[in-house]
Amino acid sequence: MYHETISHHDKSSTIPPSIFEHEKCLVIGQTLNVLNPFFQKALEENNKSILIDLARRQLAVGARGLNINPGPAESMDRKLPWVTATLGSTVDVDMFLPAHSAYLAECLALFPRRVVINGITVDDQVILREKMALARRYEAGLVVMLLRSGGNGSLEEKLKLAVEVMEMADEMGVDYDRLYLDPVITSGSDPMLHALRRGRPPLDSLVDSIQLLDALSGEKIKVIMELSNILGGEESFAQCQSFQNSIPALLADAGLDALVMDCCYASQSLH
């Protein structure tokens, strides 16, 4: 049975208490992902009890927002309005929904101001304008990843992309306080560099990105990061157990506004 398979963990055993001293830093749980078999089961069976339980478990261990990703398959994507309606009427938190969903506008109409459009890049200006228009229409949030095909991924480039996003927001009348910028700083794919760092994430790059993006927008635009990117996936996540408690508090101290993480997985990996 579902309830017998997943054990409950309280907040004290998962996310370090220090992160909750930072009122600006929003922890966004990412258990509602198509890779999670329990979320798959909820989608396939239209099972509200499983869906709500998955959401409430994340909130119980510290999440104050929910990242929802049913995946690209149409059979799963079409369940997104059902997920949004079910959770929107059950829990009072922001729901981060995939920008690529064919049902995004329907979800925005269900709960305007409660939805954050998640995962658009600066690469395609037409699509970015389309999502900004939706954000303006529904007073929704918008997460923009500072990536461009063929770019070098440097911090200087990310700052230039951030300026482009700000200029487009000004032009289209999108309030800065509804925007999130994700600098997409990863652990890197070079195994030698990872070994030399002994699994340590690129902390200097993380902190510099947060502080410079804050300064660029006068702290009006929020900075968001994803913990799994920083730690480099499940293998690195296991290797970096000594960092998974300290990183959220360190990033919050640096001024991070939102951190996407699998709260329940983190609690299990500590025991």
C-alpha positions in Angstrom: 0.0 0.0 0.0 1.1 3.6 -0.7 1.0 4.8 2.9 3.0 1.8 4.1 5.7 2.4 1.5 6.8 5.9 2.3 7.7 6.7 5.9 7.0 10.2 7.3 9.8 12.5 8.2 9.5 15.7 10.3 11.0 19.0 9.4 13.8 18.8 11.9 15.4 15.8 10.1 15.4 17.3 6.7 16.0 20.9 5.8 18.3 22.7 8.3 16.3 25.0 10.6 18.6 27.9 9.7 17.0 28.3 6.2 13.7 29.1 7.8 15.2 32.1 9.5 15.4 33.7 6.1 11.9 34.9 5.3 12.8 35.6 1.7 14.0 32.1 0.8 11.2 29.9 -0.5 11.7 26.2 -0.5 10.0 24.5 -3.4 9.4 20.8 -3.2 9.9 18.8 -6.3 8.4 15.4 -5.5 5.5 15.9 -7.9 7.6 14.8 -10.8 6.8 12.1 -13.4 9.9 10.2 -12.4 8.3 9.6 -9.0 6.2 6.4 -9.3 3.7 7.6 -6.7 3.0 10.7 -8.7 2.7 8.6 -11.8 0.2 6.4 -10.0 -1.8 9.5 -8.9 -1.9 10.7 -12.5 -2.8 7.4 -14.1 -5.6 6.7 -11.5 -6.8 10.3 -11.0 -6.1 9.4 -7.3 -6.7 12.6 -5.3 -5.7 11.1 -2.0 -2.2 10.1 -3.2 -1.7 13.5 -4.9 -2.7 15.4 -1.8 -0.6 13.2 0.5 2.5 13.7 -1.7 1.9 17.5 -1.5 1.3 17.6 2.2 4.4 15.5 2.9 6.5 18.1 1.2 4.8 20.9 3.1 5.3 19.0 6.4 9.1 18.9 5.9 9.4 22.6 5.0 8.3 23.2 1.4 6.3 26.4 0.8 5.9 26.0 -2.9 5.3 22.9 -5.2 7.1 22.2 -8.4 4.8 20.1 -10.6 6.1 18.2 -13.7 3.9 15.5 -15.3 6.5 15.2 -18.1 6.2 15.7 -21.9 3.9 12.8 -22.7 0.5 14.0 -23.8 -1.2 11.4 -21.7 0.4 12.8 -18.6 0.4 16.5 -19.6 -3.4 16.5 -20.0 -3.7 15.7 -16.3 -2.1 19.0 -15.3 -5.3 21.0 -15.0 -6.7 18.2 -12.7 -3.5 18.4 -10.6 -3.7 22.2 -10.4 -7.4 22.2 -9.5 -7.0 19.5 -6.9 -4.0 21.0 -5.2 -5.1 24.6 -5.6 -8.3 23.9 -3.6 -6.4 22.0 -1.0 -3.1 23.8 -0.2 -2.4 27.5 -0.2 1.0 27.7 -1.8 2.4 28.7 -5.2 2.4 26.0 -7.9 5.3 26.0 -10.3 4.0 24.6 -13.6 6.0 23.6 -16.7 6.1 26.3 -19.4 6.0 23.7 -22.2 2.6 22.3 -21.1 -0.1 22.5 -23.7 -2.6 23.1 -20.8 -0.7 25.9 -19.1 -3.3 28.6 -20.0 -6.1 26.5 -18.6 -4.2 26.0 -15.4 -3.5 29.8 -15.1 -7.2 30.5 -15.5 -8.0 28.1 -12.6 -5.8 29.9 -10.1 -4.4 33.2 -11.3 -1.6 34.6 -9.1 -1.1 31.1 -7.6 0.8 29.7 -10.6 4.4 30.3 -11.5 5.3 29.5 -15.2 8.5 27.4 -14.8 11.4 26.7 -17.2 11.6 29.1 -20.1 14.9 30.1 -21.5 16.1 33.3 -23.2 16.9 31.3 -26.3 13.7 31.8 -28.2 12.5 35.4 -27.9 9.1 34.7 -29.4 8.3 32.0 -26.8 9.7 34.2 -24.0 7.4 37.0 -25.1 4.4 34.6 -25.2 5.1 33.4 -21.7 5.6 36.9 -20.4 2.3 37.9 -22.0 0.6 35.0 -20.1 2.3 36.1 -16.8 1.1 39.6 -17.3 -2.5 38.5 -18.2 -2.9 36.3 -15.1 -0.5 38.1 -12.8 1.5 34.9 -12.6 5.1 34.3 -11.8 7.7 33.4 -14.4 11.0 31.5 -14.0 13.5 32.4 -16.7 16.6 30.3 -17.1 19.6 32.3 -18.1 20.7 30.0 -20.9 21.3 30.5 -24.6 22.3 27.9 -27.2 25.9 28.3 -28.2 26.7 30.5 -25.2 29.8 30.0 -23.0 27.8 29.8 -19.7 30.0 32.5 -18.0 28.6 34.7 -15.3 29.2 37.7 -17.5 26.9 36.1 -20.2 24.3 35.3 -17.6 24.2 38.9 -16.5 23.8 40.1 -20.1 20.9 37.7 -20.5 19.4 39.0 -17.3 19.5 42.5 -18.7 17.6 41.2 -21.8 14.9 39.7 -19.6 14.6 42.9 -17.6 14.3 45.0 -20.8 11.6 42.7 -22.1 9.7 42.8 -18.8 9.8 46.6 -18.9 8.6 46.7 -22.5 5.7 44.3 -21.8 4.7 45.7 -18.4 5.5 42.6 -16.4 6.2 43.5 -12.7 9.7 42.5 -11.6 8.3 41.0 -8.4 6.7 38.3 -10.4 10.0 37.2 -12.0 12.5 34.6 -11.0 15.9 34.3 -12.6 17.7 31.0 -12.6 21.5 31.3 -13.4 21.6 27.5 -13.9 24.9 26.9 -12.1 25.7 23.2 -12.2 28.3 21.0 -10.6 29.8 20.4 -14.1 30.3 17.3 -16.1 34.1 17.1 -15.7 34.8 14.1 -13.4 38.4 15.2 -12.7 37.3 18.7 -11.6 34.6 17.1 -9.5 37.2 14.8 -7.9 39.6 17.7 -7.2 36.7 19.5 -5.5 36.0 16.3 -3.5 32.4 16.6 -4.5 32.2 20.2 -3.3 29.7 22.3 -5.3 31.0 25.5 -7.1 30.1 27.7 -4.1 31.9 30.8 -5.3 30.0 30.8 -8.6 26.7 30.2 -6.7 27.2 33.1 -4.3 28.5 35.4 -7.0 25.5 34.7 -9.2 23.0 35.4 -6.4 24.7 38.6 -5.3 25.3 40.0 -8.8 21.8 39.3 -10.0 20.4 40.8 -6.9 22.5 43.9 -7.4 21.5 44.1 -11.1 17.8 44.3 -10.4 18.1 46.2 -7.2 16.8 43.1 -5.4 13.5 43.5 -7.2 13.8 40.2 -9.2 14.0 36.9 -7.3 16.9 34.5 -7.8 16.0 30.8 -7.9 18.3 27.7 -8.0 17.7 23.9 -8.1 19.6 21.8 -5.6 19.9 18.8 -7.9 21.7 20.9 -10.5 24.1 22.2 -7.8 24.9 18.7 -6.5 25.0 17.0 -9.9 22.3 14.4 -9.7 21.6 11.4 -7.4 25.2 10.0 -7.5 26.8 13.3 -6.5 23.9 13.9 -4.1 24.9 10.8 -2.2 28.6 11.8 -2.3 27.8 15.3 -1.1 25.8 14.4 2.1 28.0 16.7 4.1 26.9 19.7 1.9 23.2 19.0 1.6 22.5 20.5 5.0 24.8 23.5 4.7 24.1 24.6 1.2 20.5 25.8 1.6 21.5 28.0 4.6 24.6 29.3 2.8 22.6 30.3 -0.3 19.9 31.9 1.8 22.6 33.9 3.6 23.9 35.0 0.2 20.4 36.3 -0.7 18.8 33.4 -2.6 15.0 33.9 -2.9 13.9 30.3 -3.8 15.5 26.8 -3.8 13.9 23.9 -5.6 14.7 20.6 -3.8 13.3 17.2 -3.2 12.7 17.6 0.6 11.4 14.0 1.2 14.4 12.5 -0.7 16.8 14.6 1.2 15.4 13.4 4.5 15.7 9.7 3.4 19.3 10.1 2.3 20.3 11.3 5.7 19.3 8.1 7.5 
